[in-house]
Amino acid sequence: MDQERIIHKEDFTLSSEGEAVIVTIDRCKCSYLEYCQTAKENNLPAKCCRMLGHRWLVSNYTGCNYQLKMEYSEDSNYCQGSIYPGEKINQILTKDGDKITIAGERALVLSTNAFGLLMKTIYEYAPHLLEHVLFESTYYSSVVEYDNIKDYFADTFELINYLLKTSNRLGNMRYEIIEYDPLQKTALIRGRGSYMAEIFKNNHLFVSPKASCASARGRLSAYFTKAWGEDIVCEEMKCNAFGDDYCEFILLPKRI
């Protein structure tokens, strides 16, 4: 990097900590300082170009996948990053022998038909409980998912985006963050391909006039509550089960 004039060698240091490479950069002498400060002031997700460069060098040299965790302190003139093997992250979805686990807990694979019959049975005997069961069970399991990987992300937007993409890979829903305001603590999320909307339509389950995705509300409420350190309420404004093109959710502080 010094030879390519990306950053002078006296302005950064490399050290080791177990399997990790620790990169420390004097940010006062970094040409990306203004970019990082502007991103932070405007609450935009940002990654240090210098740190990413170091991660690429380590990954390219070793032929292995490496992750980057950054630390940024207002009280210091230095940025520090830890570059470590990707295998150290506990994947949300894993399979080991006969067991499938999600966030470290054993999981089962059910068809939408089997799960729909379960929901229909609950609905027939206690329709007033169905929404609460779906919301709260997903809320608390989503808290576990968040806590299991939060230490590997320096940016909450990136963390939430990762969790939502994982939810898509698990077949729940394809989420898209439309608005994200961590200062006001509000967000607008759209989802497509909701398995729950499909189950509600196929089994004629209607617990409210315009909403069916209680599980999605629980998931989003949990993620944003953890990210913003305050109780966040999630309401579904549009739903695919009722003819809308997508499901739409708003998130805002409970105190409002």
Sequence and secondary structure as in RCSB ss.txt:
>XXXX:A:sequence
MDQERIIHKEDFTLSSEGEAVIVTIDRCKCSYLEYCQTAKENNLPAKCCRMLGHRWLVSNYTGCNYQLKMEYSED
SNYCQGSIYPGEKINQILTKDGDKITIAGERALVLSTNAFGLLMKTIYEYAPHLLEHVLFESTYYSSVVEYDNIK
DYFADTFELINYLLKTSNRLGNMRYEIIEYDPLQKTALIRGRGSYMAEIFKNNHLFVSPKASCASARGRLSAYFT
KAWGEDIVCEEMKCNAFGDDYCEFILLPKRI
>XXXX:A:secstr
 TTTTSS GGGEEEEEETTEEEEEEEGGG TTHHHHHHHHHTT     HHHHHHHHHHHHHHTS EEEEEEE TT
 SEEEEEEEEGGGS  SEEEETTEEEETTEEE    HHHHHHHHHHHHHH HHHHHHHHHHHHHHHHHHHHHHHG
GG S HHHHHHHHHHHHHHTTS EEEEEEEETTTTEEEEEEES HHHHHHHHHT  SSSS   HHHHHHHHHHHH
HHHTS EEEEEEE GGGT SSEEEEEEETT 
